Amino acid sequence: MNQHITIGYDVFLLADKYAAQDASRPALYTVNVNARQHRLEAADGFVLGTMPFYLGEEDSIDHSILIPVPALKKVQKLTDKGESVHVWEVDGKWHLGKPEDYSIVFKPVDAIFANVDEIMDRAKDHKDRFAIGPKYLKRLAETAIAEGSPVVWFQSNGPTSGIRFAIGADNESKLISGMVMPVVTRGDITPFD
């Protein structure tokens, strides 16, 4: 193996939930293995998801590799839940799977993925941070989908106040509005600090 990197099973979550599912957008129809930042990155044009990964002693890749979603879906069917996945190159051909067990040959997408650090830095200026429990977010999303609403609006007056929501096309024609109480843990510590 000339180049090699090990990534966690989480790569499949990013491929399923955050990457574009449309082949007409090749740079977004991938998961970016950003080896320099030790981060997996995926986006669909509206939502960006990232997850860290840690380099092992045998890992030797120091650049980004855009792995196509279809290649990841094929390998996911062969991989036991929770197992790591390997990406390696031999004689100019890229492989995805588990060396000496199973693999597929894939061609990395030749595109430039968005600069995630730059995007995330712009979001740091916002001071109103809040956490909403996943079961409440799911309830709001299911309501929006059932009512045919294109958006769910959120407004907050601070990290410990209620988070107002409205489900509808705009503020004038909202179908449902209300408030969700934030989940507050560990005082003022947030995952964004």
C-alpha positions in Angstrom: 0.0 0.0 0.0 1.4 3.3 -1.0 -1.1 5.5 0.8 -3.5 4.4 3.6 -5.9 5.8 6.1 -8.4 4.3 8.5 -11.8 5.9 9.1 -14.6 5.0 11.4 -18.0 3.5 10.6 -19.4 7.0 11.0 -18.5 7.7 7.4 -21.7 5.8 6.5 -23.8 8.1 8.6 -22.4 11.1 6.9 -23.0 9.5 3.5 -26.6 8.7 4.3 -27.7 11.8 6.2 -25.5 14.7 5.1 -24.1 14.1 1.6 -26.1 15.0 -1.5 -28.0 12.1 -2.9 -28.0 13.4 -6.5 -25.2 12.4 -8.9 -25.6 15.7 -10.8 -23.7 17.5 -8.0 -20.5 15.4 -8.0 -18.6 17.4 -5.3 -21.5 17.0 -2.8 -22.3 13.4 -3.8 -19.3 12.5 -1.6 -17.8 12.3 1.8 -14.6 14.3 2.1 -11.9 12.6 4.0 -10.0 15.6 5.1 -6.8 14.0 6.4 -5.1 17.3 7.3 -7.8 18.4 9.6 -8.6 14.8 10.8 -12.2 15.3 9.8 -14.9 13.6 7.7 -17.0 16.2 5.9 -20.3 16.0 3.9 -22.8 18.5 2.7 -25.8 18.6 0.5 -25.9 22.3 -0.2 -28.2 23.0 2.8 -26.7 21.0 5.7 -23.1 20.4 6.5 -22.0 17.6 8.8 -18.5 16.9 10.1 -17.0 14.2 12.4 -13.5 13.9 13.7 -11.3 10.9 13.1 -7.9 10.0 14.5 -4.9 9.0 12.5 -3.4 5.6 13.3 0.3 4.7 13.2 0.0 3.2 9.8 -2.0 6.1 8.2 0.0 7.9 5.6 -2.4 10.2 3.7 -2.1 13.9 4.3 -4.5 15.3 1.7 -8.3 15.2 1.1 -10.0 12.4 -0.7 -13.6 12.7 -2.0 -15.2 9.3 -1.8 -18.3 8.9 -3.9 -21.5 8.0 -2.0 -22.3 5.0 -4.2 -18.9 3.5 -3.3 -19.6 4.0 0.4 -23.0 2.4 0.1 -21.5 -0.7 -1.5 -18.9 -1.1 1.2 -21.4 -0.4 4.0 -23.3 -3.6 2.9 -20.1 -5.6 3.5 -19.0 -3.9 6.7 -20.1 -5.0 10.2 -21.7 -2.2 12.2 -19.1 -0.3 14.1 -16.1 -1.6 12.2 -13.5 0.7 10.8 -13.1 1.2 7.0 -9.8 1.5 5.2 -9.0 3.7 2.2 -5.8 2.8 0.4 -4.0 3.3 -2.9 -2.0 0.7 -4.8 -0.4 1.4 -8.1 -2.7 4.4 -8.7 -5.9 2.5 -7.9 -7.9 3.5 -4.8 -9.6 0.8 -2.7 -12.3 1.1 0.0 -13.0 -1.7 2.5 -10.8 -4.0 4.7 -7.4 -5.0 3.3 -7.2 -8.8 2.7 -10.9 -9.2 3.4 -13.0 -7.3 1.0 -12.7 -4.1 -1.0 -14.0 -2.2 -4.0 -12.0 -0.1 -6.3 -13.2 3.5 -6.6 -12.2 6.7 -8.3 -12.0 9.7 -6.0 -14.1 12.6 -7.2 -11.9 15.3 -8.9 -13.3 18.4 -7.3 -12.7 20.8 -4.5 -14.8 20.5 -1.4 -15.9 23.6 0.4 -13.5 25.1 3.0 -15.3 23.9 6.1 -13.1 25.9 8.5 -14.1 29.1 6.7 -17.8 28.3 6.7 -17.8 27.3 10.4 -15.8 30.5 11.4 -18.5 32.7 9.9 -21.1 30.9 12.2 -19.0 31.6 15.4 -20.2 35.2 15.5 -23.7 34.2 16.7 -24.0 34.4 20.5 -27.4 32.9 21.0 -26.7 29.2 21.4 -29.2 26.6 22.4 -29.6 22.9 22.5 -32.8 21.1 21.6 -33.4 17.4 22.4 -33.5 15.2 19.3 -37.0 13.9 20.0 -38.4 17.4 19.9 -36.6 18.2 16.7 -37.9 15.0 15.2 -41.5 16.0 16.3 -41.1 19.4 14.6 -39.6 17.9 11.4 -42.4 15.3 11.2 -45.0 18.0 11.6 -43.5 20.2 8.9 -43.3 17.2 6.5 -46.9 16.1 7.3 -48.2 19.6 6.7 -46.1 20.2 3.6 -44.2 23.0 5.1 -40.9 23.9 3.4 -39.3 25.3 6.6 -39.3 25.4 10.4 -38.4 28.8 11.8 -36.5 29.3 15.1 -36.0 32.3 17.3 -34.2 32.6 20.7 -33.6 35.3 23.2 -30.7 33.4 24.8 -29.4 30.0 25.7 -31.7 29.4 28.6 -34.9 31.0 27.3 -37.5 29.1 25.3 -36.9 28.7 21.6 -39.8 29.9 19.6 -40.7 28.0 16.5 -43.1 28.4 13.6 -43.9 25.8 10.9 -45.0 27.3 7.6 -43.9 29.0 4.4 -43.4 32.4 6.0 -44.3 34.4 9.2 -47.6 35.5 7.7 -48.9 32.0 6.8 -47.5 29.9 9.6 -49.4 26.7 10.3 -48.2 26.0 13.8 -46.2 28.0 16.3 -45.0 27.5 19.8 -42.0 27.1 22.0 -39.5 24.4 22.8 -37.5 24.5 26.0 -33.8 24.1 25.5 -31.8 21.2 26.9 -29.2 22.8 29.2 -26.3 20.7 30.3 -22.9 21.6 31.8 -23.7 25.2 32.4 -22.5 27.6 29.8 -20.2 25.0 28.1 -21.2 24.3 24.5 -19.7 22.2 21.8 -18.9 25.4 19.8 -16.4 27.0 22.3 
